[in-house]
Amino acid sequence: MNTQHPPGALAKLLGFYRSRFLRAMEEVYGITMFGMRFFAYVFKPPYEVSEVRKHMDELGAKSIPLLTVVGLIMGLILALQSRPTLDRFGAGSFLPAMIALTIVRELGPVITALIVAGRVSSGIGAELGSMKVTEQIDALEVSAVDPFNYLVVTRTLACVIMLPLLTAYVDFLAIFGGFLSETMSSNTTMKLYFAEVISSLTFLDILPGIGKRAVFGFIIGLIGAYEGFNTSRGTEGVGRAATTSVVVASLNIIFVDMLIIQLTLLLFGSG
């Protein structure tokens, strides 16, 4: 049976993938230049401190109810799933240390960033996209207000500041959720559990996670603002900007997390 594509169909297929690849490269270039522009603006006056504070509340503090549920359930599930395997090898006493290291090093920052990206990055993309298509951004320029500084820098800074704090909150709740699971399956006391947690964590476990959280916050804020700032085609473009913000931010979070893990291993070893 002949399964070869006709020359015309093959050319169309290659043309389709070529156009998608070129569009992806244009997106990467656009986001890179947008990020460089952020660093050029962030240290230049005027400093919109009140706007940063407002967005810290809107983008960060209002994410706490959702993150509270996610943090507790994440710790409970991790403990429930890990206990039988550790008991099989006679290593059940290492469960608190395993939960602490897994949450602080990897699961806490990544899961929190993905949850916040779904809520915040899409919101930023939709909000700025709506302002773009209704010409409110042009109105700011006419009013002698720099829209990049007022809209992009403030939201991105708020995400950079809030995400490490939100991740620390989720880390604590996840570790506490692990304790709740342990109290249901063993006679572990809170004092013994948290003593094991604290003794298992070192400075080198916490330090890379702090930098990782700030980078994730930067990705969430910047990509949402980029997609909103480059919205076109009316209300259809606003919906596309919101969806694209979540997808691109999530992919970048996973990719950057892989790079940071490799960099950490090169600098500090396996720990």
C-alpha atoms as an extended CHARMM CRD file, in Angstrom:
* protein
*
       271  EXT
         1         1  MET       CA              0.0000000000        0.0000000000        0.0000000000  PROA      1               0.0000000000
         2         2  ASN       CA              1.4240000000        3.3830000000       -1.0110000000  PROA      2               0.0000000000
         3         3  THR       CA              1.4840000000        5.7070000000        2.0260000000  PROA      3               0.0000000000
         4         4  GLN       CA              3.5850000000        8.4720000000        0.4910000000  PROA      4               0.0000000000
         5         5  HSD       CA              2.1570000000       11.9700000000        0.5030000000  PROA      5               0.0000000000
         6         6  PRO       CA              1.6360000000       13.6640000000       -2.8690000000  PROA      6               0.0000000000
         7         7  PRO       CA              4.2380000000       16.3890000000       -3.5050000000  PROA      7               0.0000000000
         8         8  GLY       CA              1.6390000000       19.1340000000       -3.1520000000  PROA      8               0.0000000000
         9         9  ALA       CA              0.3500000000       17.8300000000        0.1920000000  PROA      9               0.0000000000
        10        10  LEU       CA              3.8780000000       17.4220000000        1.5160000000  PROA      10              0.0000000000
        11        11  ALA       CA              4.7560000000       20.9790000000        0.5100000000  PROA      11              0.0000000000
        12        12  LYS       CA              1.6410000000       22.2710000000        2.2790000000  PROA      12              0.0000000000
        13        13  LEU       CA              2.5220000000       20.2840000000        5.4080000000  PROA      13              0.0000000000
        14        14  LEU       CA              6.0910000000       21.5970000000        5.4360000000  PROA      14              0.0000000000
        15        15  GLY       CA              4.8230000000       25.1220000000        4.8310000000  PROA      15              0.0000000000
        16        16  PHE       CA              2.4050000000       24.8190000000        7.7510000000  PROA      16              0.0000000000
        17        17  TYR       CA              5.1070000000       23.6830000000       10.2020000000  PROA      17              0.0000000000
        18        18  ARG       CA              7.5050000000       26.3080000000        8.8610000000  PROA      18              0.0000000000
        19        19  SER       CA              4.9890000000       29.0810000000        9.4640000000  PROA      19              0.0000000000
        20        20  ARG       CA              4.2490000000       27.7880000000       12.9660000000  PROA      20              0.0000000000
        21        21  PHE       CA              7.9610000000       27.6380000000       13.7550000000  PROA      21              0.0000000000
        22        22  LEU       CA              8.5550000000       31.1800000000       12.4590000000  PROA      22              0.0000000000
        23        23  ARG       CA              5.5860000000       32.4350000000       14.4630000000  PROA      23              0.0000000000
        24        24  ALA       CA              6.9610000000       30.7810000000       17.6100000000  PROA      24              0.0000000000
        25        25  MET       CA             10.3750000000       32.3680000000       17.0280000000  PROA      25              0.0000000000
        26        26  GLU       CA              8.7230000000       35.7680000000       16.5640000000  PROA      26              0.0000000000
        27        27  GLU       CA              6.9030000000       35.2350000000       19.8610000000  PROA      27              0.0000000000
        28        28  VAL       CA             10.1500000000       34.3330000000       21.6440000000  PROA      28              0.0000000000
        29        29  TYR       CA             11.8620000000       37.4070000000       20.1930000000  PROA      29              0.0000000000
        30        30  GLY       CA              8.9500000000       39.6580000000       21.1350000000  PROA      30              0.0000000000
        31        31  ILE       CA              8.8200000000       38.3990000000       24.7270000000  PROA      31              0.0000000000
        32        32  THR       CA             12.6140000000       38.7520000000       25.0550000000  PROA      32              0.0000000000
        33        33  MET       CA             12.5830000000       42.3700000000       23.8720000000  PROA      33              0.0000000000
        34        34  PHE       CA              9.5520000000       43.0780000000       26.0750000000  PROA      34              0.0000000000
        35        35  GLY       CA             11.4710000000       41.7230000000       29.0810000000  PROA      35              0.0000000000
        36        36  MET       CA             14.5300000000       43.8350000000       28.2720000000  PROA      36              0.0000000000
        37        37  ARG       CA             12.2840000000       46.8590000000       28.0740000000  PROA      37              0.0000000000
        38        38  PHE       CA             10.9690000000       46.0250000000       31.5580000000  PROA      38              0.0000000000
        39        39  PHE       CA             14.4910000000       46.0990000000       33.0200000000  PROA      39              0.0000000000
        40        40  ALA       CA             15.1200000000       49.4170000000       31.3060000000  PROA      40              0.0000000000
        41        41  TYR       CA             11.9740000000       50.9130000000       32.8700000000  PROA      41              0.0000000000
        42        42  VAL       CA             11.9430000000       49.3670000000       36.3420000000  PROA      42              0.0000000000
        43        43  PHE       CA             14.6510000000       51.6730000000       37.7400000000  PROA      43              0.0000000000
        44        44  LYS       CA             13.3970000000       54.8260000000       36.0020000000  PROA      44              0.0000000000
        45        45  PRO       CA             11.0710000000       57.2990000000       37.7270000000  PROA      45              0.0000000000
        46        46  PRO       CA              8.2120000000       57.8350000000       38.1950000000  PROA      46              0.0000000000
        47        47  TYR       CA              7.8150000000       54.9370000000       40.6250000000  PROA      47              0.0000000000
        48        48  GLU       CA              4.1770000000       53.8590000000       40.7780000000  PROA      48              0.0000000000
        49        49  VAL       CA              4.3410000000       52.4960000000       44.3370000000  PROA      49              0.0000000000
        50        50  SER       CA              0.6010000000       52.8300000000       44.9660000000  PROA      50              0.0000000000
        51        51  GLU       CA             -0.1790000000       50.8690000000       41.7880000000  PROA      51              0.0000000000
        52        52  VAL       CA              2.2650000000       48.1180000000       42.7640000000  PROA      52              0.0000000000
        53        53  ARG       CA              0.6240000000       47.8920000000       46.1900000000  PROA      53              0.0000000000
        54        54  LYS       CA             -2.8400000000       47.7190000000       44.6080000000  PROA      54              0.0000000000
        55        55  HSD       CA             -1.8200000000       44.9240000000       42.2450000000  PROA      55              0.0000000000
        56        56  MET       CA             -0.1330000000       43.0070000000       45.0630000000  PROA      56              0.0000000000
        57        57  ASP       CA             -3.5580000000       42.8400000000       46.6880000000  PROA      57              0.0000000000
        58        58  GLU       CA             -5.4760000000       42.0690000000       43.4870000000  PROA      58              0.0000000000
        59        59  LEU       CA             -3.0510000000       39.5580000000       42.0000000000  PROA      59              0.0000000000
        60        60  GLY       CA             -1.5200000000       38.0700000000       45.1410000000  PROA      60              0.0000000000
        61        61  ALA       CA             -3.6760000000       38.3350000000       48.2400000000  PROA      61              0.0000000000
        62        62  LYS       CA             -6.8590000000       37.3090000000       46.4110000000  PROA      62              0.0000000000
        63        63  SER       CA             -5.1550000000       34.0850000000       45.3230000000  PROA      63              0.0000000000
        64        64  ILE       CA             -4.7940000000       32.9310000000       48.9410000000  PROA      64              0.0000000000
        65        65  PRO       CA             -8.1430000000       31.0560000000       49.2820000000  PROA      65              0.0000000000
        66        66  LEU       CA             -7.4100000000       28.8710000000       46.2380000000  PROA      66              0.0000000000
        67        67  LEU       CA             -3.7860000000       28.3070000000       47.2610000000  PROA      67              0.0000000000
        68        68  THR       CA             -4.8560000000       27.3540000000       50.8010000000  PROA      68              0.0000000000
        69        69  VAL       CA             -6.9040000000       24.4450000000       49.4780000000  PROA      69              0.0000000000
        70        70  VAL       CA             -4.1970000000       23.4290000000       46.9970000000  PROA      70              0.0000000000
        71        71  GLY       CA             -1.4370000000       23.5100000000       49.6330000000  PROA      71              0.0000000000
        72        72  LEU       CA             -3.2600000000       21.3760000000       52.1880000000  PROA      72              0.0000000000
        73        73  ILE       CA             -4.4120000000       18.8040000000       49.6290000000  PROA      73              0.0000000000
        74        74  MET       CA             -0.9410000000       18.6170000000       48.0570000000  PROA      74              0.0000000000
        75        75  GLY       CA              0.6440000000       17.7570000000       51.4140000000  PROA      75              0.0000000000
        76        76  LEU       CA             -2.0680000000       15.2320000000       52.2740000000  PROA      76              0.0000000000
        77        77  ILE       CA             -1.7880000000       13.4470000000       48.9200000000  PROA      77              0.0000000000
        78        78  LEU       CA              2.0080000000       13.3830000000       49.0020000000  PROA      78              0.0000000000
        79        79  ALA       CA              2.0440000000       11.8540000000       52.4820000000  PROA      79              0.0000000000
        80        80  LEU       CA             -0.7160000000        9.3330000000       51.7490000000  PROA      80              0.0000000000
        81        81  GLN       CA              0.9480000000        8.1730000000       48.5280000000  PROA      81              0.0000000000
        82        82  SER       CA              4.4840000000        8.0190000000       49.9400000000  PROA      82              0.0000000000
        83        83  ARG       CA              3.8130000000        6.2900000000       53.2750000000  PROA      83              0.0000000000
        84        84  PRO       CA              3.1340000000        2.7550000000       51.8860000000  PROA      84              0.0000000000
        85        85  THR       CA              6.2410000000        2.8380000000       49.6650000000  PROA      85              0.0000000000
        86        86  LEU       CA              8.5160000000        4.0590000000       52.4590000000  PROA      86              0.0000000000
        87        87  ASP       CA              7.0810000000        1.4970000000       54.8940000000  PROA      87              0.0000000000
        88        88  ARG       CA              7.8010000000       -1.2600000000       52.3730000000  PROA      88              0.0000000000
        89        89  PHE       CA             11.5180000000       -0.4120000000       52.6100000000  PROA      89              0.0000000000
        90        90  GLY       CA             11.4740000000        0.2730000000       56.3490000000  PROA      90              0.0000000000
        91        91  ALA       CA             11.9970000000        4.0010000000       55.8370000000  PROA      91              0.0000000000
        92        92  GLY       CA              8.7330000000        5.3700000000       57.2040000000  PROA      92              0.0000000000
        93        93  SER       CA             10.5850000000        7.6060000000       59.6740000000  PROA      93              0.0000000000
        94        94  PHE       CA             12.0110000000        9.5720000000       56.7350000000  PROA      94              0.0000000000
        95        95  LEU       CA              8.5790000000       10.7130000000       55.5670000000  PROA      95              0.0000000000
        96        96  PRO       CA              8.6800000000       14.2030000000       57.1890000000  PROA      96              0.0000000000
        97        97  ALA       CA             12.0970000000       14.8980000000       55.6270000000  PROA      97              0.0000000000
        98        98  MET       CA             10.9390000000       13.6140000000       52.2400000000  PROA      98              0.0000000000
        99        99  ILE       CA              7.8330000000       15.8000000000       52.3010000000  PROA      99              0.0000000000
       100       100  ALA       CA              9.7980000000       18.8870000000       53.3440000000  PROA      100             0.0000000000
       101       101  LEU       CA             12.4940000000       18.4880000000       50.6880000000  PROA      101             0.0000000000
       102       102  THR       CA             10.0350000000       17.6320000000       47.9130000000  PROA      102             0.0000000000
       103       103  ILE       CA              7.7620000000       20.5680000000       48.7090000000  PROA      103             0.0000000000
       104       104  VAL       CA             10.4190000000       23.2160000000       49.3240000000  PROA      104             0.0000000000
       105       105  ARG       CA             12.7270000000       22.2530000000       46.4770000000  PROA      105             0.0000000000
       106       106  GLU       CA             10.2860000000       21.4860000000       43.6990000000  PROA      106             0.0000000000
       107       107  LEU       CA              6.5550000000       20.8920000000       44.1520000000  PROA      107             0.0000000000
       108       108  GLY       CA              5.7860000000       24.0440000000       46.1400000000  PROA      108             0.0000000000
       109       109  PRO       CA              7.3160000000       26.5900000000       43.7240000000  PROA      109             0.0000000000
       110       110  VAL       CA              6.1380000000       24.8660000000       40.5340000000  PROA      110             0.0000000000
       111       111  ILE       CA              2.5660000000       24.0420000000       41.5860000000  PROA      111             0.0000000000
       112       112  THR       CA              2.0700000000       27.5020000000       43.0920000000  PROA      112             0.0000000000
       113       113  ALA       CA              3.4310000000       29.1730000000       39.9540000000  PROA      113             0.0000000000
       114       114  LEU       CA              1.1620000000       27.1150000000       37.6830000000  PROA      114             0.0000000000
       115       115  ILE       CA             -1.9090000000       27.8560000000       39.8130000000  PROA      115             0.0000000000
       116       116  VAL       CA             -1.1040000000       31.5800000000       39.9550000000  PROA      116             0.0000000000
       117       117  ALA       CA             -0.3780000000       31.6120000000       36.2060000000  PROA      117             0.0000000000
       118       118  GLY       CA             -3.8380000000       30.2040000000       35.5420000000  PROA      118             0.0000000000
       119       119  ARG       CA             -5.4800000000       32.8980000000       37.6300000000  PROA      119             0.0000000000
       120       120  VAL       CA             -3.1870000000       35.9170000000       37.3110000000  PROA      120             0.0000000000
       121       121  SER       CA             -1.5000000000       35.7070000000       33.9170000000  PROA      121             0.0000000000
       122       122  SER       CA             -4.8010000000       35.1770000000       32.1350000000  PROA      122             0.0000000000
       123       123  GLY       CA             -6.3330000000       38.0590000000       34.1010000000  PROA      123             0.0000000000
       124       124  ILE       CA             -3.5100000000       40.4130000000       33.1560000000  PROA      124             0.0000000000
       125       125  GLY       CA             -3.7180000000       39.3630000000       29.5050000000  PROA      125             0.0000000000
       126       126  ALA       CA             -7.4910000000       39.8620000000       29.3730000000  PROA      126             0.0000000000
       127       127  GLU       CA             -7.4000000000       43.1840000000       31.2430000000  PROA      127             0.0000000000
       128       128  LEU       CA             -4.6430000000       44.7630000000       29.1610000000  PROA      128             0.0000000000
       129       129  GLY       CA             -6.1040000000       43.2360000000       26.0110000000  PROA      129             0.0000000000
       130       130  SER       CA             -9.4330000000       44.9170000000       26.7280000000  PROA      130             0.0000000000
       131       131  MET       CA             -7.6430000000       48.2060000000       27.3200000000  PROA      131             0.0000000000
       132       132  LYS       CA             -5.7910000000       47.7610000000       24.0280000000  PROA      132             0.0000000000
       133       133  VAL       CA             -8.8270000000       47.0960000000       21.8490000000  PROA      133             0.0000000000
       134       134  THR       CA            -10.8570000000       49.8850000000       23.4990000000  PROA      134             0.0000000000
       135       135  GLU       CA             -7.9480000000       52.3200000000       22.9660000000  PROA      135             0.0000000000
       136       136  GLN       CA             -7.5020000000       53.0480000000       26.6730000000  PROA      136             0.0000000000
       137       137  ILE       CA             -3.7430000000       52.5020000000       26.3040000000  PROA      137             0.0000000000
       138       138  ASP       CA             -3.6750000000       55.1360000000       23.5610000000  PROA      138             0.0000000000
       139       139  ALA       CA             -5.6170000000       57.4590000000       25.8840000000  PROA      139             0.0000000000
       140       140  LEU       CA             -2.9290000000       57.0470000000       28.5510000000  PROA      140             0.0000000000
       141       141  GLU       CA             -0.2650000000       58.0830000000       26.0520000000  PROA      141             0.0000000000
       142       142  VAL       CA             -2.2960000000       61.1590000000       25.1060000000  PROA      142             0.0000000000
       143       143  SER       CA             -2.5570000000       62.0050000000       28.8220000000  PROA      143             0.0000000000
       144       144  ALA       CA              1.2780000000       61.9850000000       29.0810000000  PROA      144             0.0000000000
       145       145  VAL       CA              1.2520000000       58.7590000000       31.1330000000  PROA      145             0.0000000000
       146       146  ASP       CA              3.7200000000       56.0780000000       30.0430000000  PROA      146             0.0000000000
       147       147  PRO       CA              1.4730000000       53.0030000000       29.6130000000  PROA      147             0.0000000000
       148       148  PHE       CA              4.3740000000       50.5430000000       29.8250000000  PROA      148             0.0000000000
       149       149  ASN       CA              5.5200000000       51.8530000000       33.1860000000  PROA      149             0.0000000000
       150       150  TYR       CA              1.9890000000       52.2810000000       34.5290000000  PROA      150             0.0000000000
       151       151  LEU       CA              0.5000000000       48.9920000000       33.3020000000  PROA      151             0.0000000000
       152       152  VAL       CA              3.3260000000       46.5130000000       32.7330000000  PROA      152             0.0000000000
       153       153  VAL       CA              6.0500000000       47.3670000000       35.2480000000  PROA      153             0.0000000000
       154       154  THR       CA              3.6280000000       47.6580000000       38.1680000000  PROA      154             0.0000000000
       155       155  ARG       CA              1.8960000000       44.3260000000       37.5110000000  PROA      155             0.0000000000
       156       156  THR       CA              5.1380000000       42.4520000000       36.8720000000  PROA      156             0.0000000000
       157       157  LEU       CA              6.7510000000       43.8570000000       40.0230000000  PROA      157             0.0000000000
       158       158  ALA       CA              3.6930000000       42.8740000000       42.0430000000  PROA      158             0.0000000000
       159       159  CYS       CA              3.9930000000       39.2890000000       40.7530000000  PROA      159             0.0000000000
       160       160  VAL       CA              7.7390000000       39.1640000000       41.4860000000  PROA      160             0.0000000000
       161       161  ILE       CA              7.1330000000       40.3250000000       45.0690000000  PROA      161             0.0000000000
       162       162  MET       CA              4.0530000000       38.2470000000       45.8070000000  PROA      162             0.0000000000
       163       163  LEU       CA              4.9470000000       34.8580000000       44.3400000000  PROA      163             0.0000000000
       164       164  PRO       CA              7.7790000000       34.0630000000       46.8230000000  PROA      164             0.0000000000
       165       165  LEU       CA              5.4380000000       34.9750000000       49.6760000000  PROA      165             0.0000000000
       166       166  LEU       CA              2.5960000000       32.8990000000       48.2870000000  PROA      166             0.0000000000
       167       167  THR       CA              4.9270000000       29.9530000000       47.7030000000  PROA      167             0.0000000000
       168       168  ALA       CA              6.2280000000       30.1110000000       51.2810000000  PROA      168             0.0000000000
       169       169  TYR       CA              2.5860000000       30.0570000000       52.4500000000  PROA      169             0.0000000000
       170       170  VAL       CA              1.8070000000       27.0340000000       50.2520000000  PROA      170             0.0000000000
       171       171  ASP       CA              4.9890000000       25.2620000000       51.4190000000  PROA      171             0.0000000000
       172       172  PHE       CA              3.9480000000       25.6130000000       55.0510000000  PROA      172             0.0000000000
       173       173  LEU       CA              0.4060000000       24.4280000000       54.3470000000  PROA      173             0.0000000000
       174       174  ALA       CA              1.6500000000       21.4390000000       52.3400000000  PROA      174             0.0000000000
       175       175  ILE       CA              4.0360000000       20.4070000000       55.1230000000  PROA      175             0.0000000000
       176       176  PHE       CA              1.2090000000       20.8570000000       57.6270000000  PROA      176             0.0000000000
       177       177  GLY       CA             -1.0620000000       18.7720000000       55.3900000000  PROA      177             0.0000000000
       178       178  GLY       CA              1.5760000000       16.0360000000       55.5490000000  PROA      178             0.0000000000
       179       179  PHE       CA              1.4210000000       16.2420000000       59.3440000000  PROA      179             0.0000000000
       180       180  LEU       CA             -2.3860000000       15.8680000000       59.2890000000  PROA      180             0.0000000000
       181       181  SER       CA             -1.9850000000       12.7370000000       57.1740000000  PROA      181             0.0000000000
       182       182  GLU       CA              0.6340000000       11.3810000000       59.5770000000  PROA      182             0.0000000000
       183       183  THR       CA             -1.6010000000       11.9070000000       62.6110000000  PROA      183             0.0000000000
       184       184  MET       CA             -4.2740000000        9.7870000000       60.9070000000  PROA      184             0.0000000000
       185       185  SER       CA             -1.9080000000        6.9230000000       60.0640000000  PROA      185             0.0000000000
       186       186  SER       CA              0.6330000000        6.9220000000       62.9210000000  PROA      186             0.0000000000
       187       187  ASN       CA              1.3000000000        8.2970000000       66.3930000000  PROA      187             0.0000000000
       188       188  THR       CA              3.5800000000       11.1030000000       65.2240000000  PROA      188             0.0000000000
       189       189  THR       CA              3.4340000000       14.2120000000       67.3960000000  PROA      189             0.0000000000
       190       190  MET       CA              3.6370000000       17.7260000000       66.0000000000  PROA      190             0.0000000000
       191       191  LYS       CA              6.8880000000       18.3980000000       67.8770000000  PROA      191             0.0000000000
       192       192  LEU       CA              8.5850000000       15.2880000000       66.4520000000  PROA      192             0.0000000000
       193       193  TYR       CA              7.2460000000       15.8720000000       62.9410000000  PROA      193             0.0000000000
       194       194  PHE       CA              8.3700000000       19.4970000000       62.6450000000  PROA      194             0.0000000000
       195       195  ALA       CA             11.7060000000       18.7090000000       64.3050000000  PROA      195             0.0000000000
       196       196  GLU       CA             12.3470000000       16.2210000000       61.5110000000  PROA      196             0.0000000000
       197       197  VAL       CA             11.2400000000       18.7700000000       58.9230000000  PROA      197             0.0000000000
       198       198  ILE       CA             13.5130000000       21.5280000000       60.2420000000  PROA      198             0.0000000000
       199       199  SER       CA             16.5250000000       19.2590000000       60.6410000000  PROA      199             0.0000000000
       200       200  SER       CA             16.1770000000       17.9980000000       57.0500000000  PROA      200             0.0000000000
       201       201  LEU       CA             16.2190000000       21.4600000000       55.4510000000  PROA      201             0.0000000000
       202       202  THR       CA             19.4330000000       23.3660000000       54.8280000000  PROA      202             0.0000000000
       203       203  PHE       CA             20.1730000000       26.8320000000       53.5020000000  PROA      203             0.0000000000
       204       204  LEU       CA             21.0150000000       25.3740000000       50.0840000000  PROA      204             0.0000000000
       205       205  ASP       CA             17.5650000000       23.7780000000       49.9320000000  PROA      205             0.0000000000
       206       206  ILE       CA             15.8240000000       27.1030000000       50.5440000000  PROA      206             0.0000000000
       207       207  LEU       CA             18.0410000000       29.5720000000       48.6370000000  PROA      207             0.0000000000
       208       208  PRO       CA             17.5280000000       28.2230000000       45.0700000000  PROA      208             0.0000000000
       209       209  GLY       CA             13.7940000000       28.0490000000       45.7060000000  PROA      209             0.0000000000
       210       210  ILE       CA             13.6140000000       31.7510000000       46.5900000000  PROA      210             0.0000000000
       211       211  GLY       CA             15.2930000000       32.7770000000       43.3480000000  PROA      211             0.0000000000
       212       212  LYS       CA             13.1390000000       30.3220000000       41.4120000000  PROA      212             0.0000000000
       213       213  ARG       CA              9.9520000000       31.8200000000       42.8550000000  PROA      213             0.0000000000
       214       214  ALA       CA             10.9360000000       35.3680000000       41.8820000000  PROA      214             0.0000000000
       215       215  VAL       CA             11.7370000000       34.2250000000       38.3340000000  PROA      215             0.0000000000
       216       216  PHE       CA              8.3740000000       32.4720000000       38.0730000000  PROA      216             0.0000000000
       217       217  GLY       CA              6.6320000000       35.6490000000       39.2410000000  PROA      217             0.0000000000
       218       218  PHE       CA              8.4780000000       37.6230000000       36.5780000000  PROA      218             0.0000000000
       219       219  ILE       CA              7.3960000000       35.1340000000       33.8980000000  PROA      219             0.0000000000
       220       220  ILE       CA              3.7500000000       35.2320000000       34.9910000000  PROA      220             0.0000000000
       221       221  GLY       CA              3.5120000000       39.0240000000       35.0600000000  PROA      221             0.0000000000
       222       222  LEU       CA              5.5770000000       39.7200000000       31.9480000000  PROA      222             0.0000000000
       223       223  ILE       CA              3.9390000000       37.1990000000       29.6200000000  PROA      223             0.0000000000
       224       224  GLY       CA              0.4360000000       38.2020000000       30.6750000000  PROA      224             0.0000000000
       225       225  ALA       CA              1.2980000000       41.8540000000       30.0380000000  PROA      225             0.0000000000
       226       226  TYR       CA              2.9930000000       41.0330000000       26.7120000000  PROA      226             0.0000000000
       227       227  GLU       CA              0.0050000000       39.1250000000       25.3690000000  PROA      227             0.0000000000
       228       228  GLY       CA             -2.3850000000       41.8600000000       26.4910000000  PROA      228             0.0000000000
       229       229  PHE       CA             -0.2390000000       44.6530000000       25.0420000000  PROA      229             0.0000000000
       230       230  ASN       CA             -0.1190000000       42.9080000000       21.6620000000  PROA      230             0.0000000000
       231       231  THR       CA             -3.8170000000       42.0610000000       21.4020000000  PROA      231             0.0000000000
       232       232  SER       CA             -5.5800000000       42.6640000000       18.1120000000  PROA      232             0.0000000000
       233       233  ARG       CA             -8.8280000000       41.7240000000       16.3550000000  PROA      233             0.0000000000
       234       234  GLY       CA            -11.2360000000       42.9980000000       18.9880000000  PROA      234             0.0000000000
       235       235  THR       CA            -12.9360000000       40.8160000000       21.5820000000  PROA      235             0.0000000000
       236       236  GLU       CA            -11.7440000000       37.6420000000       19.8580000000  PROA      236             0.0000000000
       237       237  GLY       CA             -8.1780000000       38.8130000000       20.4180000000  PROA      237             0.0000000000
       238       238  VAL       CA             -8.8800000000       39.4530000000       24.1170000000  PROA      238             0.0000000000
       239       239  GLY       CA             -9.9600000000       35.8480000000       24.6350000000  PROA      239             0.0000000000
       240       240  ARG       CA             -6.9490000000       34.6020000000       22.7010000000  PROA      240             0.0000000000
       241       241  ALA       CA             -4.6390000000       36.7940000000       24.8000000000  PROA      241             0.0000000000
       242       242  ALA       CA             -6.0400000000       35.3490000000       28.0450000000  PROA      242             0.0000000000
       243       243  THR       CA             -5.6580000000       31.7570000000       26.8200000000  PROA      243             0.0000000000
       244       244  THR       CA             -2.2160000000       32.2850000000       25.3070000000  PROA      244             0.0000000000
       245       245  SER       CA             -0.9820000000       33.9590000000       28.4870000000  PROA      245             0.0000000000
       246       246  VAL       CA             -1.7160000000       30.8480000000       30.5560000000  PROA      246             0.0000000000
       247       247  VAL       CA             -0.2650000000       28.4100000000       28.0120000000  PROA      247             0.0000000000
       248       248  VAL       CA              2.9390000000       30.3480000000       27.3220000000  PROA      248             0.0000000000
       249       249  ALA       CA              3.5140000000       31.2240000000       30.9940000000  PROA      249             0.0000000000
       250       250  SER       CA              3.0180000000       27.5940000000       32.0750000000  PROA      250             0.0000000000
       251       251  LEU       CA              5.3920000000       26.2700000000       29.4060000000  PROA      251             0.0000000000
       252       252  ASN       CA              8.0250000000       28.8400000000       30.3460000000  PROA      252             0.0000000000
       253       253  ILE       CA              7.6760000000       28.0070000000       34.0470000000  PROA      253             0.0000000000
       254       254  ILE       CA              8.3320000000       24.3070000000       33.3780000000  PROA      254             0.0000000000
       255       255  PHE       CA             11.2120000000       25.0250000000       30.9900000000  PROA      255             0.0000000000
       256       256  VAL       CA             12.8950000000       27.5530000000       33.3040000000  PROA      256             0.0000000000
       257       257  ASP       CA             12.4250000000       25.1970000000       36.2570000000  PROA      257             0.0000000000
       258       258  MET       CA             14.3640000000       22.5140000000       34.3590000000  PROA      258             0.0000000000
       259       259  LEU       CA             17.1770000000       24.9940000000       33.6470000000  PROA      259             0.0000000000
       260       260  ILE       CA             17.3430000000       26.1580000000       37.2700000000  PROA      260             0.0000000000
       261       261  ILE       CA             17.4940000000       22.5530000000       38.5060000000  PROA      261             0.0000000000
       262       262  GLN       CA             20.4200000000       21.8210000000       36.1900000000  PROA      262             0.0000000000
       263       263  LEU       CA             22.1780000000       25.0450000000       37.2040000000  PROA      263             0.0000000000
       264       264  THR       CA             21.6780000000       24.2620000000       40.8960000000  PROA      264             0.0000000000
       265       265  LEU       CA             23.1250000000       20.7760000000       40.4560000000  PROA      265             0.0000000000
       266       266  LEU       CA             26.1630000000       22.2020000000       38.6580000000  PROA      266             0.0000000000
       267       267  LEU       CA             26.7880000000       24.8450000000       41.3230000000  PROA      267             0.0000000000
       268       268  PHE       CA             25.9420000000       22.9850000000       44.5260000000  PROA      268             0.0000000000
       269       269  GLY       CA             25.9040000000       19.3070000000       43.5800000000  PROA      269             0.0000000000
       270       270  SER       CA             23.0900000000       16.9010000000       44.3200000000  PROA      270             0.0000000000
       271       271  GLY       CA             22.8630000000       18.0960000000       47.9450000000  PROA      271             0.0000000000
